[in-house]
Amino acid sequence: MRYSINVKDLEIGMFVILPTSWFEHPFLTGKFIIKSQDQIDKIIQCGFTEVFIDTQKGTGHATSGPKNRANEIIIPPQKWEPETLIPLELSEAIRDTSLSSEKKSQIVYISSLQIMERLLEDPSVENIKASKQGIAEIVDVIMWDDAICNHLLKITSHDYNTYTHSVNVGVLSILLAKALLKGSDDHDLHELGAGFFLHDIGKVRIDLSILNKPGQLTEDELHIIQAHPRHGYNLLSETNQLSNECNIIVMQHHEKDNGKGYPYGLKGDEIHLYAQICRLADVYDSLTSERSYRRRLSTFDALKLMKEELSDNFHKLLFEKFVVLFS
């Protein structure tokens, strides 16, 4: 349930929804769980008097209880239509020649987060189609604006969850694909981008208690996680959105050059280039994201570990191209 609450009554643990456009506040997204008093102070400093909280996604408060029902504002569950799944700010920003590359890259990145968060909450055929439209715009701006590419490498979120991971892997994969494929007409870059962003869409069919488990997975849990490529294939097939590019990336992005990946145990050149690109970005983002059971690695340390300890996971020349992105 969603309620209106005075900002002075906010508490750590609440899931807050800010009543304004995301670029008018200092937070990465307008919906998040409050994790510190500093975040509460920033919300107050923004000048808000009231915000919304969602008690199904975070803790509640006395003002949302039965004794205060007169102050309650209930917002019905939203059904995202295709035209609203994509933030209006995305198209406006891409076409706004007065915006700096830095500001435009921020809008592209946060719009990507919003698209993926909404899609993973409701992966209907309409929303998958709509997400592909938004991803196509993101692909276009990355392919043709080098300045935005440089900024995007610097602003990826280090919080690990399925939608931030999907965006980070999507952006990094497109950047690597750009370095490798730009100038070639042999690739559908829009469907390729869709595959990168949707590579983990099968995780929507896996129990959150397993996905978010802080400790080591049991053997049974690991098998459940390893089923997500097949779940993704099935979901995109059922919604008639399974292009050849999406099929390859969704099914092969956990294959390893040494043949010890899944689900097929492919190795070397048996793994398609598209999936090899996604695999590199996937591993890098996992290493550089904050996890409950370990601290994130810096870019240097992550690339060093990938070279020294995981080198047999990746195609050598492709890994070298990936490293160049950060130089």
ABEGO torsion letter per residue (X at the ends): XBBBBBAAABBBGBBBBBBBBAAABABABABBBBABAAAAAAAAAAGBABBBBBAAABBBBAAABAAAAAABBBBBBBBBBAAAABBAAAAAAAABAABBAAAAAAAAAAAAAAAAAAAAABBBAAAAAAAAAAAAAAAAAAAABAAAAAAAAAABBABBBAAAAAAAAAAAAAAAAAAAABGBAABBAAAAAAAAAAAAAAAAABBAAAAABABBBBAAAAAAAAAAAAAAAAAAAAAGABBAAAAAAAAAAABBAAGABOAAGBBEAABBAAAAAAAAAAAAAAAABBBAABBBBBAAAAAAAAAAAAAAABBAAAAAAAAAAAX
